[in-house]
């Protein structure tokens, strides 16, 4: 049996395509970072319904206007080792990621965006869609950048 994961510190209820659920996230180093720093985050995923797609996860840091200031490297959960179409029902998957913050990132408050997508049979990129029709999950936390 898989080891029980630590529950996420911040619980969310984002479901992409009715299938892939983002149960929450943990910021092990808190919410305040220096310019040029590394922001680690652990996303907790589960299966809401059978997932036929191998979703890639994209993580972004955006300013208050929604402009993307930093982006992680896209991959399936766990660095690609846990494709979403292999999830077991009822299991949670802890997906550790990191964002490198730009050296010239201005002080202030930022948002974290999560988007998932897969490639259709025709090679076309398809974004996962949330219940409200949006394709970006805005995590309920403010990230503070300060020198």
C-alpha positions as CSV (number, residue, x, y, z in Angstrom):
1,X,0.0,0.0,0.0
2,X,1.3,3.5,-0.7
3,X,2.5,5.5,2.3
4,X,-0.1,8.0,3.5
5,X,1.1,11.5,2.4
6,X,1.1,14.5,4.6
7,X,-2.1,16.4,4.0
8,X,-1.6,19.7,2.2
9,X,-1.3,22.7,4.4
10,X,-3.8,24.7,2.2
11,X,-6.7,22.7,0.9
12,X,-8.2,23.5,-2.6
13,X,-10.9,22.0,-4.6
14,X,-9.9,22.5,-8.2
15,X,-11.0,19.8,-10.6
16,X,-9.7,19.8,-14.2
17,X,-12.0,18.2,-16.8
18,X,-14.0,16.6,-14.0
19,X,-11.0,14.2,-13.6
20,X,-7.8,15.5,-12.1
21,X,-8.3,17.1,-8.7
22,X,-5.8,19.5,-7.1
23,X,-6.5,18.8,-3.4
24,X,-4.2,21.4,-2.1
25,X,-0.6,22.5,-1.7
26,X,2.1,23.1,0.8
27,X,4.8,25.8,0.8
28,X,7.5,24.3,2.9
29,X,9.4,27.6,3.1
30,X,6.5,29.8,3.7
31,X,5.2,32.7,1.5
32,X,8.1,35.2,1.5
33,X,11.1,34.9,-0.8
34,X,14.0,37.0,-2.0
35,X,14.6,38.0,-5.6
36,X,16.5,35.2,-7.4
37,X,15.5,32.7,-4.8
38,X,13.9,29.2,-5.2
39,X,10.3,28.8,-4.3
40,X,9.5,25.1,-3.5
41,X,5.9,23.9,-3.6
42,X,4.3,20.6,-3.1
43,X,1.0,20.0,-5.0
44,X,-1.3,17.3,-3.9
45,X,-3.3,15.6,-6.7
46,X,-5.9,12.9,-6.8
47,X,-8.3,11.3,-9.3
48,X,-11.8,12.6,-9.3
49,X,-12.8,10.2,-12.1
50,X,-10.9,7.9,-14.3
51,X,-8.1,10.0,-16.0
52,X,-7.4,8.9,-19.6
53,X,-4.9,11.7,-20.3
54,X,-1.2,12.1,-19.4
55,X,-1.5,15.6,-18.1
56,X,1.4,17.9,-17.8
57,X,1.4,20.4,-15.0
58,X,2.6,24.0,-15.5
59,X,3.3,26.3,-12.6
60,X,3.6,30.1,-12.9
61,X,4.3,33.1,-10.7
62,X,2.2,36.0,-11.9
63,X,2.0,39.6,-10.8
64,X,-1.2,41.3,-9.8
65,X,-2.1,42.1,-13.4
66,X,-1.8,38.4,-14.3
67,X,1.5,38.9,-16.2
68,X,3.7,35.8,-15.9
69,X,7.0,36.6,-14.1
70,X,8.4,33.0,-13.6
71,X,7.5,29.5,-14.8
72,X,8.6,26.1,-13.6
73,X,9.5,23.3,-16.0
74,X,6.3,21.5,-17.2
75,X,6.1,17.8,-16.4
76,X,3.7,15.1,-15.3
77,X,3.5,14.9,-11.5
78,X,6.7,13.8,-9.6
79,X,9.0,14.9,-12.3
80,X,7.2,12.8,-14.9
81,X,7.4,9.6,-12.9
82,X,3.7,9.6,-11.9
83,X,1.7,10.1,-15.1
84,X,-1.9,11.1,-14.3
85,X,-3.3,8.2,-16.4
86,X,-1.6,5.8,-13.9
87,X,-3.2,7.3,-10.8
88,X,-5.0,4.8,-8.5
89,X,-8.5,5.7,-7.4
90,X,-8.5,7.0,-3.9
91,X,-4.7,7.6,-3.8
92,X,-3.1,11.0,-3.5
93,X,0.1,12.0,-5.3
94,X,2.5,14.5,-3.8
95,X,4.1,16.5,-6.6
96,X,7.1,18.5,-5.5
97,X,8.1,21.4,-7.7
98,X,10.2,24.5,-7.6
99,X,10.2,27.9,-9.2
100,X,13.3,29.9,-9.7
101,X,12.5,33.5,-9.1
102,X,14.1,36.1,-11.4
103,X,16.9,38.2,-10.0
104,X,15.1,41.4,-11.1
105,X,11.7,40.5,-9.7
106,X,10.3,43.7,-8.1
107,X,9.3,43.6,-4.5
108,X,5.6,43.0,-4.0
109,X,2.8,40.5,-3.9
110,X,2.4,37.7,-6.5
111,X,0.0,34.9,-7.4
112,X,0.7,31.2,-8.2
113,X,-1.1,29.8,-11.2
114,X,-1.5,26.1,-12.0
115,X,-2.5,24.9,-15.5
116,X,-2.7,21.4,-16.8
117,X,-2.7,20.2,-20.4
118,X,-2.3,17.1,-22.5
119,X,-1.6,16.4,-26.1
120,X,-4.5,15.0,-28.1
121,X,-4.1,12.2,-30.7
122,X,-3.5,14.8,-33.3
123,X,-0.7,16.4,-31.3
124,X,-2.8,19.4,-30.5
125,X,-2.3,20.8,-27.0
126,X,-5.5,20.8,-24.9
127,X,-5.8,22.7,-21.7
128,X,-7.7,21.1,-18.8
129,X,-10.8,23.1,-17.9
130,X,-12.1,23.8,-14.4
131,X,-15.8,23.7,-13.4
132,X,-16.1,27.5,-13.9
133,X,-14.8,27.2,-17.5
134,X,-11.4,28.7,-16.7
135,X,-8.2,26.8,-17.4
136,X,-6.0,28.4,-14.7
137,X,-6.2,27.5,-11.0
138,X,-5.2,30.6,-9.0
139,X,-3.9,29.2,-5.7
140,X,-5.3,31.0,-2.6
141,X,-2.1,32.4,-1.3
142,X,-0.1,35.6,-1.9
143,X,3.6,35.2,-2.5
144,X,5.7,38.1,-1.1
145,X,8.9,39.1,-2.8
146,X,11.2,41.3,-0.7
147,X,14.9,42.2,-0.8
